Amino acid sequence: MKTLRVLLLMVVGAVVLSSCTLVATNATPDRISTSKFAYGLLNQTIPGTNNARVRFITQPVYIVDATGHLTPSSRIVPSPPLLATVIEQLLLGPTAIETSAGYTSALPTDLVLVSANVRDALGYFNFATPLSTLSPRQQLLAVGQLALTAYAAGATRGIIIKVAGVTQRLLMPNGTRASVVTQGNFLGLLN
């Protein structure tokens, strides 16, 4: 009986306290002076630079959907998109929402990108470890993810993957291996 009385008293106290507020409400909003924001955080340009700006765009990266096919997903990157920036977004894997919908990545979570750039419309990747440690199906999907994502980032002639400076022979959908693969080789993996 005593615990019931204490519980009832706590509920009544909580209701009374929740109806109170320490902040008085205004009928109209108060305007805050921009001089109260230090460091130029409200400026149109980056503080401390010579009027530099950063613009962002959405860029497709390819991840594995619930059916085991590749599908594009949008990521926000600085404009113009650099291959390294886009691939870093790809290596982060699917978002929490995508993961809950069954999306995955064939790329290993511990894969380290040393460098990535585009020269003469050909994408060059340098990774710390090879993709050959993956199962053949995972290798195929991983290379497809890289080739399709790189194509959207400007590597229209294909990609070359190196590990410690050694060019890797990449698995293709027809079962052969090649040093240069293109997005056209992996269109059959799209959903």
Residue pairs with C-beta under 8 A, 6 or more apart in sequence:
34 42
39 47
40 47
40 48
41 47
44 53
45 51
45 52
45 53
46 52
46 53
46 54
54 78
55 78
55 79
56 76
56 77
56 78
56 79
57 76
57 77
57 78
57 79
57 81
58 74
58 75
58 76
58 77
59 74
59 75
59 76
59 77
59 81
59 86
59 89
59 152
59 153
60 72
60 73
60 74
60 75
60 149
60 152
61 72
61 73
61 74
61 75
61 86
61 89
61 90
61 145
61 149
61 152
62 70
62 71
62 72
62 73
62 90
62 144
62 145
62 148
62 149
63 70
63 71
63 73
63 90
63 93
63 94
63 98
63 103
63 104
63 105
63 145
64 70
64 71
64 103
64 104
64 105
64 106
64 141
64 145
65 71
65 102
65 103
65 191
66 101
66 102
66 103
67 191
68 141
69 189
69 190
69 191
70 141
70 144
70 145
70 148
70 186
70 189
70 190
70 191
71 103
71 190
71 191
72 148
72 152
73 94
73 95
73 98
73 103
75 86
75 89
75 90
77 85
77 86
77 89
78 85
81 153
81 154
82 117
82 153
83 116
83 117
83 118
83 123
83 150
83 153
83 154
83 155
84 113
84 115
84 116
84 117
86 149
86 150
86 152
86 153
87 113
87 116
87 125
87 146
87 149
87 150
87 153
88 113
90 105
90 107
90 145
90 146
90 149
91 107
91 111
91 113
93 99
93 104
93 105
93 107
93 109
94 103
94 104
94 105
105 145
106 134
106 138
106 139
106 140
106 141
106 142
106 144
106 145
107 142
107 145
107 146
108 129
108 131
108 133
108 134
108 142
110 129
111 127
111 128
111 129
111 131
112 127
112 128
112 129
113 125
113 126
113 127
113 128
114 126
114 127
114 128
115 124
115 125
115 126
116 123
116 124
116 125
116 126
116 150
117 123
117 124
118 124
118 150
118 153
118 154
118 155
120 157
121 154
121 155
121 156
121 157
122 155
122 157
122 158
122 159
122 160
122 180
123 150
123 153
123 154
123 155
123 158
123 159
123 160
124 159
124 160
124 162
125 146
125 150
125 159
125 160
125 161
125 162
126 161
126 162
126 163
126 165
127 161
127 162
127 163
128 163
128 164
129 163
130 163
130 168
131 139
131 142
131 143
131 161
131 168
131 170
132 139
132 168
134 142
136 171
139 170
139 171
140 171
140 172
140 173
140 189
141 189
143 161
143 170
143 171
143 172
143 181
143 186
144 173
144 186
144 189
146 159
146 161
147 158
147 159
147 181
147 182
147 183
147 185
147 186
148 183
148 186
148 190
150 159
150 183
151 182
151 183
156 183
157 180
157 182
158 180
158 181
158 182
158 183
159 180
159 181
159 182
160 167
160 179
160 180
161 167
161 168
161 170
162 168
167 179
168 179
169 177
169 178
169 179
170 177
170 178
170 179
170 181
171 177
172 178
172 181
172 185
173 185
173 186
173 188
173 189
178 185
